[in-house]
């Protein structure tokens, strides 16, 4: 290296080690770090959500003896699993219990049954006079059998095995592998504007 004539200073050469980040502009590295942090936040939120969701077990030997007992402890995102048997009970699912799952342990709707006992006309009022299950929130009901949901009075007044209303704008109710026998209506959704529900049957 040529230096100017008369220069008597000390020449210092400093070697630096290249890193894998030397090939990327600072803005790109910042984006990568930000994206990674975002992914970590999403994973953390998912873990917290899963940790907060509860599973409620229903059966003669379980914490909750009937689905009606369990529904009082159920919150949004929770799952209720019901042992085989015939449960002569009705219950309602409130607007705040969204994204719920209610399913049989066996997956067989002919072994896990909710019996409405004929409804109002037979002296056994359904939930709000409407259904064995009356839901005002979206979620999933799977592998459940519904029998004797209304019809005891031989009047067509909207009684049903499953009555769904008032969450049309939120999401849908998934009814999976369920059976309906001897009900006034299997599934009833009121037709009034804004008062209905989206129901998917599979």
C-alpha positions, 0 to 999 in steps of 0.5 A: 500500500502506497503512503504519502511521502513524509507520512510517519504514522503507525499503520493499523490493520483490523481483521473482522470475521464475517457472520451469516448476517453480513449477507443481509441488509439490516432491514431484512434481518429486522423483519426476520426477527420480528416475524420470529417473535410474532410466531412465538407469541402466536404459539404462546397464545395457543398454548394458553388457550389450550391450557384454559379449555377444560374437559368435563366428563359425564357419567354415573362414575364421573364428576358430573352425573348428567349433562345438565350438571356439567353445563353449569361449569362449562365455559367457552371452548370447553369439551363435554364428554358423555358416557354411554347411557340414557339421560332423561334431562334437558339443558340450555347452552348460553350465548357466552359458551361459544365454540363448545364441544359436546360429544359421546365417549363412544361416538355412537348416538344409539348408545348415548341418548338424551331423552326429552320424555315427550316434552310439555304435553307429557309433563316434562318441559323442555329447556325454555319449552323448546328443546332437549338441548336449546343452544344460543351459541355456536359449537359442535354436538357429536355422536348424541341420540335425541329421543322424545323431544316434544310432541306429547301434546300433539301440537306443532309448537316448535318443540325439538330434540335440538333447538338452535337460535340467536347466533346466525351472525357469529358462526355455525353449529356443527351437528355430527353423527347424531340421531333423532327419533320420535321428536316433534322436530329433530332440529328446529331453527326459528325463521325470524330475521336475525333470530336464527342460526347456521347449522351444518349437519354431517 
